[in-house]
Every structure is written in structure tokens, then in C-alpha cells.
Amino acid sequence: MSELVRSYLTVAIFAAAAVGLVGLLLGISRILRPQRPSVSKQMAYESGVDPEGGDWAQSQIRYYVFAVLFVIFDVEAVFIFPWAVRLEVYGLFGLIEMFIFIAILALGLGYAWRKGVLRWV
């Protein structure tokens, strides 16, 4: 058996062991857990407020858009940090590129602000 096949076989064995262990532990927990269903456990939960109006509860999209904006501007730091560390290597071209990048992000932030996405209430 070649070394390449042996490496893949090792990975496959560990993957099968991991999947088997997860299945075994989930099965054991299903057998051992207490099962006491109640109406309050079956009811939908939305931010600590009891849902009203039938089978579904409406949540505002604003919270999700706010979270996506946070992720976008958080990922921005991933791109700015390496640039700031190696600024002298990139020189003027890197500085111009980063200004363009930040300007595009500022346009997106201005658009979100104008649309009222950043208002929490």
C-alpha cells in the first residue's frame, strides 16, 4: 500500500471513529435524558417575549441586518491589520488601495445610516 493511500486511510478511520463516537454519545443521551414535555417547552421563544398571534412570531429584520453589518465591519479589521503591520513594504500604492477600501466601506456605512438600519429602536 502506498504512503498516500495509507495517509487517506488514516484520515478516513479517524473520521469514521469521530462520527461513530458522536452517534454513540447522542444515542446514550437520548436514552438517559428525562422526557417531560409541556406546553411552555413547545412554545416558540423570541427574546424573552411570549409570542402572540398563532403559530409564528414576527421578528424585525433590523436586528439581523445590524448583526450582518457588525460582521462586515469586524472582518474589515482582518484586512486592515496585516496592511498596517507591513505598511512600509506596500508604500504609496498600498496606502491608496487602503483608502479606496475604507471609502467603499464608508459608503456602505453611510447607506445603512441613511436607511435607518443603525437605529436600535
Secondary structure, DSSP 8 states (H G I E B T S, - for coil): --HHHHHHHHHHHHHHHHHHHHHHHHHHHHHHS-----HHHHS--BTTB---SSS-----HHHHHHHHHHHHHHHHHHHHHHHHHTHHHHHHHHHHHHHHHHHHHHHHHHHHHHHTTT---
